[in-house]
Amino acid sequence: MLIEIKNLQKGYKVGTKERLVLKNLNLEIEESSINVILGPSGSGKSTLLNIIGGVDRADSGTVTVNGTDICIFSDAKLTEYRRNTVGFVFQFYNLVPNLTVKENIEVVANISKNPIDCDEVLKAVDMLAFKKSFPHEISGGEQQRVSIARAIVKNPTLLLCDEPTGALDFETSKTVLKLLQEVNQKFKTTIIMITHNEAISAMANRVFKLRSGEIIDSYVNRETLPAERIEW
């Protein structure tokens, strides 16, 4: 098991009151799997993803990754964990506008311990022909491909995707989801994707449904659907 989360709680102060965002949450993620976390806005999806990614800290509970509880890490150790273990893909691409496609990827490769060759990654996301282009010269879907390449060039164990198709049209969304499946198969990267779109769950090995900070259901798909066959 790559990730084991036990009794996870996280709250935020709202005025004088504390609002629990995650409530005694438990889940497990298998290595090299695709996982989808479903839930409406405000259900705690992003908070959970940020804690797994070492961006935020839990109030209590444990998040064990590769046998080590990251909740006890110092800030410096969490930075190292994010750099070496985790890749992030967001709804908005966050590319550096004055760097080329390849330079956006090299920025991450240059600070990584065991990076994949940049051209190999660009070829994997079908963007090698655009490596000298700037972000404003390519489409939104192509920018999202570059953001995925930037996330996987560090050769992460874990790829965390926060609504990666949220800003894309239907056909482009399916192209990006197909790419994520290919990344999982080619690089054996464990993927956790949060979304409110239930149709996307058909491509996952395991699905978790989150509501008001609690997992209300989880199940394993015996057969996963190729991304190009997903309809919504």
C-alpha positions in Angstrom: 0.0 0.0 0.0 1.5 3.4 -1.0 -0.7 5.6 1.2 -2.5 4.9 4.4 -4.6 7.7 6.0 -5.9 7.1 9.5 -8.2 9.3 11.7 -7.4 12.4 9.7 -8.9 15.7 11.0 -8.5 19.2 9.8 -10.4 22.4 10.9 -10.3 26.1 10.2 -11.3 29.0 12.4 -14.3 30.9 11.1 -14.6 33.9 13.4 -14.7 32.5 16.9 -15.8 29.1 15.8 -13.9 26.2 14.3 -15.2 24.4 11.2 -14.1 20.9 10.7 -13.3 20.3 7.1 -12.0 16.7 7.4 -13.6 14.5 10.1 -11.8 11.3 11.2 -11.1 10.3 7.7 -9.6 6.9 6.7 -8.5 5.7 3.3 -5.9 3.6 1.5 -4.2 4.2 -1.9 -2.5 1.4 -3.8 0.7 1.8 -5.7 0.5 2.5 -9.5 -3.3 3.0 -9.3 -5.6 5.7 -10.5 -7.8 7.1 -7.8 -10.7 9.6 -8.1 -12.1 11.5 -5.1 -15.6 12.8 -5.9 -17.4 15.4 -4.0 -19.3 18.8 -4.3 -17.6 22.1 -3.6 -16.8 22.4 0.1 -16.7 18.7 0.8 -13.0 18.8 1.7 -11.5 17.4 -1.5 -8.8 20.1 -2.0 -7.9 20.1 1.7 -7.4 16.4 1.6 -5.2 16.6 -1.6 -3.1 19.4 -0.1 -2.4 17.4 3.1 -1.4 14.3 1.0 0.8 16.6 -1.1 2.5 18.2 1.9 1.1 21.6 1.2 -1.1 21.8 4.3 -0.9 20.1 7.7 -3.5 18.0 9.5 -4.7 18.8 13.0 -4.5 15.1 13.9 -4.3 11.7 12.4 -1.6 10.1 10.2 -0.7 10.2 6.5 1.7 7.3 5.8 3.4 7.4 2.4 5.8 4.6 1.6 5.8 3.6 5.2 6.6 7.1 6.7 4.1 9.4 8.4 4.5 12.8 6.6 2.5 14.5 9.4 5.5 14.5 11.6 7.8 16.0 9.0 9.5 19.4 9.7 8.9 22.1 7.1 12.2 21.4 5.5 11.4 17.7 5.2 8.0 18.5 3.8 9.7 20.6 1.1 12.0 17.7 0.3 8.9 15.4 0.1 7.1 17.7 -2.3 10.2 18.1 -4.5 11.1 14.4 -4.7 7.8 12.5 -4.3 4.9 14.6 -5.5 3.8 16.1 -8.8 0.9 18.6 -9.0 -1.5 19.3 -11.8 -4.0 22.1 -11.3 -7.2 23.3 -13.0 -5.3 26.4 -14.2 -2.0 25.6 -15.8 0.4 28.0 -13.9 3.0 28.0 -16.7 5.7 30.8 -16.6 4.6 33.0 -19.5 8.1 34.2 -20.6 9.5 30.7 -20.7 9.2 28.3 -23.6 7.4 25.0 -23.2 10.6 23.1 -22.7 12.0 25.8 -20.3 8.9 25.4 -18.2 9.7 21.8 -17.8 13.4 22.2 -17.3 12.8 24.5 -14.3 11.4 21.5 -12.5 13.8 19.0 -13.9 16.8 21.1 -12.7 15.8 20.9 -9.1 14.8 17.2 -9.1 16.8 14.3 -7.8 16.0 11.8 -10.5 14.3 13.6 -13.5 13.2 12.0 -16.7 14.7 13.4 -19.9 12.7 16.5 -20.9 12.3 15.5 -24.5 11.1 12.1 -23.5 8.4 13.7 -21.3 7.4 16.1 -24.1 7.1 13.2 -26.5 5.0 11.3 -24.0 2.5 14.2 -23.9 2.7 14.8 -27.6 4.2 18.3 -27.2 7.7 17.8 -28.5 7.0 19.8 -31.7 6.0 22.8 -29.5 9.0 22.8 -27.2 10.1 26.2 -28.4 6.7 27.8 -28.2 5.5 30.1 -25.4 2.4 29.4 -23.4 0.3 32.1 -25.2 1.1 30.5 -28.5 -0.6 27.2 -27.6 -4.2 26.2 -26.7 -5.6 25.6 -23.2 -5.5 21.8 -23.7 -1.9 22.0 -24.9 -1.0 24.1 -21.9 -2.5 21.5 -19.6 -0.4 18.8 -21.4 2.7 20.9 -20.6 1.6 21.2 -17.0 1.3 17.4 -16.8 4.8 17.1 -18.4 6.1 19.5 -15.9 4.6 17.5 -13.0 6.0 14.1 -14.3 9.5 15.2 -15.4 10.6 14.9 -11.8 9.6 11.2 -11.9 7.3 11.5 -8.9 5.8 8.5 -7.1 2.6 10.4 -6.7 0.7 12.7 -9.1 -2.0 14.9 -7.6 -4.6 16.4 -9.9 -6.9 19.1 -8.7 -9.8 19.4 -11.2 -7.4 19.0 -14.2 -10.2 19.2 -16.7 -12.2 22.0 -15.0 -11.2 24.7 -17.4 -11.4 22.6 -20.6 -14.1 21.7 -23.1 -15.5 18.2 -23.4 -13.2 16.8 -26.2 -10.1 18.4 -24.8 -11.0 17.0 -21.3 -11.1 13.5 -22.7 -7.7 14.1 -24.4 -6.2 15.1 -21.0 -7.7 12.2 -19.2 -6.4 9.8 -21.8 -3.0 11.3 -21.3 -3.2 10.7 -17.5 -4.1 7.1 -18.1 -1.0 6.8 -20.4 1.2 8.4 -17.8 0.0 5.9 -15.3 0.7 3.0 -17.6 4.0 4.2 -18.9 5.6 5.5 -15.8 3.6 3.5 -13.1 2.8 6.8 -11.4 0.1 6.7 -8.7 -2.6 9.2 -9.6 -5.1 10.9 -7.2 -7.6 13.1 -9.0 -10.2 15.2 -7.3 -13.3 16.2 -9.3 -17.0 16.9 -9.0 -17.6 15.1 -12.3 -18.9 11.6 -11.5 -18.4 10.4 -15.1 -14.6 10.6 -14.6 -14.8 7.9 -11.9 -15.2 5.3 -14.6 -11.5 5.5 -15.5 -10.3 5.0 -11.9 -9.2 1.8 -10.2 -10.7 3.1 -7.0 -13.3 5.8 -6.2 -13.9 7.7 -3.0 -17.0 9.8 -2.4 -16.5 12.7 0.0 -19.3 14.8 1.6 -18.9 17.3 4.4 -15.4 16.0 5.2 -16.3 12.4 5.5 -16.0 9.5 3.1 -19.5 8.3 2.5 -18.7 5.6 0.0 -15.7 3.9 -1.7 -15.5 1.2 -4.3 -13.1 -0.6 -6.7 -13.9 -0.7 -10.4 -13.4 -4.2 -11.6 -13.0 -2.8 -15.1 -11.9 0.7 -15.9 -13.1 2.6 -18.9 -10.7 4.1 -21.4 -10.9 7.9 -21.2 -12.0 8.3 -24.8 -15.2 6.4 -24.0 -16.2 8.5 -21.0 -19.4 10.5 -21.7 -21.0 13.3 -19.6 
